[in-house]
């Protein structure tokens, strides 16, 4: 009887360990854009250079995070998006400032390399705001903040 209890305890421990191993494996995350026109940026900042506007409902692949910003892939473009513009469709909620376990190195499944620098187009009128920010008005009428050097 005692051997049966020990065997049962070992089986339960093995099953729990197996479940933990399966649930902690790295998942590829995806998200859907929930903002009307979210901005894909070169850097994780509202003053980062705007790469492109992403329409609502677009599905993006999340590569990495630097809370509250996420590196996302949209087709062949890679850039940063703020978490308030994203709804995670794989059931994983944003991990609010979670740190990796000690001794564990978190590496994204794909490496991020910033896109090549783009030359500002001449058809945009860059405007210096009252607090020093630089922006232009997009085709949809929204302010798109860009690097301050573009207003010089």
One Martini backbone bead per residue (centre of mass of N, CA, C, O) as a GRO file, in nm:
protein
  152
    1UNK     BB    1   0.058   0.063  -0.021
    2UNK     BB    2   0.304   0.254   0.006
    3UNK     BB    3   0.403   0.214  -0.290
    4UNK     BB    4   0.146   0.330  -0.425
    5UNK     BB    5   0.174   0.616  -0.311
    6UNK     BB    6   0.453   0.681  -0.424
    7UNK     BB    7   0.380   0.633  -0.720
    8UNK     BB    8   0.159   0.849  -0.731
    9UNK     BB    9   0.338   1.092  -0.652
   10UNK     BB   10   0.533   1.066  -0.889
   11UNK     BB   11   0.323   1.096  -1.115
   12UNK     BB   12   0.217   1.375  -1.034
   13UNK     BB   13   0.488   1.522  -1.050
   14UNK     BB   14   0.541   1.460  -1.347
   15UNK     BB   15   0.288   1.598  -1.463
   16UNK     BB   16   0.342   1.879  -1.354
   17UNK     BB   17   0.615   1.915  -1.493
   18UNK     BB   18   0.510   1.880  -1.782
   19UNK     BB   19   0.313   2.118  -1.781
   20UNK     BB   20   0.521   2.339  -1.719
   21UNK     BB   21   0.698   2.293  -1.971
   22UNK     BB   22   0.475   2.349  -2.185
   23UNK     BB   23   0.378   2.645  -2.077
   24UNK     BB   24   0.692   2.781  -2.092
   25UNK     BB   25   0.708   2.801  -2.373
   26UNK     BB   26   0.766   2.963  -2.653
   27UNK     BB   27   0.556   3.195  -2.802
   28UNK     BB   28   0.384   3.303  -3.065
   29UNK     BB   29   0.280   3.624  -3.109
   30UNK     BB   30  -0.033   3.795  -3.144
   31UNK     BB   31  -0.199   4.087  -3.290
   32UNK     BB   32  -0.444   4.348  -3.282
   33UNK     BB   33  -0.546   4.637  -3.411
   34UNK     BB   34  -0.746   4.899  -3.222
   35UNK     BB   35  -0.672   5.140  -3.366
   36UNK     BB   36  -0.748   5.338  -3.616
   37UNK     BB   37  -0.432   5.472  -3.636
   38UNK     BB   38  -0.152   5.332  -3.603
   39UNK     BB   39   0.196   5.360  -3.512
   40UNK     BB   40   0.492   5.290  -3.669
   41UNK     BB   41   0.812   5.273  -3.514
   42UNK     BB   42   1.164   5.299  -3.467
   43UNK     BB   43   1.099   5.375  -3.167
   44UNK     BB   44   1.017   5.361  -2.810
   45UNK     BB   45   0.844   5.643  -2.898
   46UNK     BB   46   0.652   5.927  -2.958
   47UNK     BB   47   0.922   6.060  -3.104
   48UNK     BB   48   0.945   5.859  -3.306
   49UNK     BB   49   0.979   5.759  -3.610
   50UNK     BB   50   0.749   5.729  -3.855
   51UNK     BB   51   0.675   5.472  -4.072
   52UNK     BB   52   0.357   5.391  -4.028
   53UNK     BB   53   0.027   5.333  -4.080
   54UNK     BB   54  -0.212   5.128  -3.899
   55UNK     BB   55  -0.485   4.966  -3.939
   56UNK     BB   56  -0.757   4.855  -3.823
   57UNK     BB   57  -0.727   4.490  -3.781
   58UNK     BB   58  -0.442   4.434  -3.792
   59UNK     BB   59  -0.210   4.179  -3.806
   60UNK     BB   60   0.050   4.103  -3.571
   61UNK     BB   61   0.387   4.026  -3.491
   62UNK     BB   62   0.539   3.946  -3.192
   63UNK     BB   63   0.884   3.970  -3.091
   64UNK     BB   64   0.894   4.199  -2.860
   65UNK     BB   65   0.962   4.369  -2.537
   66UNK     BB   66   0.920   4.719  -2.391
   67UNK     BB   67   0.759   4.824  -2.164
   68UNK     BB   68   0.483   4.938  -2.356
   69UNK     BB   69   0.649   4.810  -2.593
   70UNK     BB   70   0.646   4.666  -2.936
   71UNK     BB   71   0.779   4.437  -3.149
   72UNK     BB   72   0.675   4.437  -3.492
   73UNK     BB   73   0.524   4.251  -3.764
   74UNK     BB   74   0.445   4.381  -4.102
   75UNK     BB   75   0.529   4.181  -4.302
   76UNK     BB   76   0.835   4.352  -4.388
   77UNK     BB   77   0.784   4.517  -4.131
   78UNK     BB   78   0.963   4.680  -3.855
   79UNK     BB   79   0.845   4.782  -3.522
   80UNK     BB   80   0.687   5.007  -3.300
   81UNK     BB   81   0.431   4.952  -3.042
   82UNK     BB   82   0.177   5.031  -2.846
   83UNK     BB   83  -0.029   4.859  -2.625
   84UNK     BB   84  -0.295   5.039  -2.673
   85UNK     BB   85  -0.306   4.924  -2.991
   86UNK     BB   86  -0.334   4.626  -2.863
   87UNK     BB   87  -0.462   4.285  -2.920
   88UNK     BB   88  -0.432   3.976  -2.790
   89UNK     BB   89  -0.500   3.666  -2.978
   90UNK     BB   90  -0.340   3.424  -2.799
   91UNK     BB   91  -0.419   3.491  -2.478
   92UNK     BB   92  -0.188   3.683  -2.421
   93UNK     BB   93  -0.092   3.899  -2.202
   94UNK     BB   94   0.057   4.155  -2.101
   95UNK     BB   95   0.369   4.182  -1.944
   96UNK     BB   96   0.402   4.376  -1.668
   97UNK     BB   97   0.729   4.396  -1.625
   98UNK     BB   98   0.852   4.132  -1.676
   99UNK     BB   99   1.094   3.914  -1.562
  100UNK     BB  100   1.325   3.708  -1.586
  101UNK     BB  101   1.457   3.450  -1.475
  102UNK     BB  102   1.704   3.347  -1.306
  103UNK     BB  103   1.934   3.234  -1.554
  104UNK     BB  104   1.748   3.350  -1.779
  105UNK     BB  105   1.729   3.394  -2.131
  106UNK     BB  106   1.570   3.630  -2.329
  107UNK     BB  107   1.483   3.537  -2.661
  108UNK     BB  108   1.390   3.597  -2.954
  109UNK     BB  109   1.295   3.424  -3.238
  110UNK     BB  110   1.361   3.703  -3.354
  111UNK     BB  111   1.551   3.943  -3.486
  112UNK     BB  112   1.626   4.282  -3.442
  113UNK     BB  113   1.631   4.523  -3.709
  114UNK     BB  114   1.665   4.816  -3.809
  115UNK     BB  115   1.570   5.017  -4.026
  116UNK     BB  116   1.650   5.200  -4.265
  117UNK     BB  117   1.705   5.503  -4.327
  118UNK     BB  118   1.497   5.776  -4.396
  119UNK     BB  119   1.397   6.010  -4.605
  120UNK     BB  120   1.253   6.290  -4.611
  121UNK     BB  121   0.983   6.419  -4.735
  122UNK     BB  122   0.876   6.708  -4.919
  123UNK     BB  123   0.546   6.683  -4.875
  124UNK     BB  124   0.610   6.755  -4.583
  125UNK     BB  125   0.501   6.950  -4.305
  126UNK     BB  126   0.691   7.054  -4.055
  127UNK     BB  127   0.611   7.095  -3.704
  128UNK     BB  128   0.654   7.312  -3.435
  129UNK     BB  129   0.577   7.292  -3.126
  130UNK     BB  130   0.532   7.455  -2.818
  131UNK     BB  131   0.724   7.204  -2.677
  132UNK     BB  132   0.927   7.101  -2.936
  133UNK     BB  133   0.781   6.930  -3.117
  134UNK     BB  134   0.753   6.709  -3.404
  135UNK     BB  135   0.527   6.739  -3.692
  136UNK     BB  136   0.262   6.596  -3.893
  137UNK     BB  137   0.005   6.575  -4.129
  138UNK     BB  138  -0.187   6.341  -4.220
  139UNK     BB  139  -0.415   6.213  -4.444
  140UNK     BB  140  -0.620   6.173  -4.181
  141UNK     BB  141  -0.542   6.433  -3.972
  142UNK     BB  142  -0.304   6.343  -3.806
  143UNK     BB  143  -0.067   6.349  -3.573
  144UNK     BB  144   0.288   6.296  -3.650
  145UNK     BB  145   0.549   6.211  -3.473
  146UNK     BB  146   0.890   6.319  -3.486
  147UNK     BB  147   1.191   6.394  -3.515
  148UNK     BB  148   1.333   6.698  -3.431
  149UNK     BB  149   1.540   6.723  -3.673
  150UNK     BB  150   1.314   6.780  -3.899
  151UNK     BB  151   1.266   7.095  -3.794
  152UNK     BB  152   1.559   7.229  -3.868
   0.00000   0.00000   0.00000
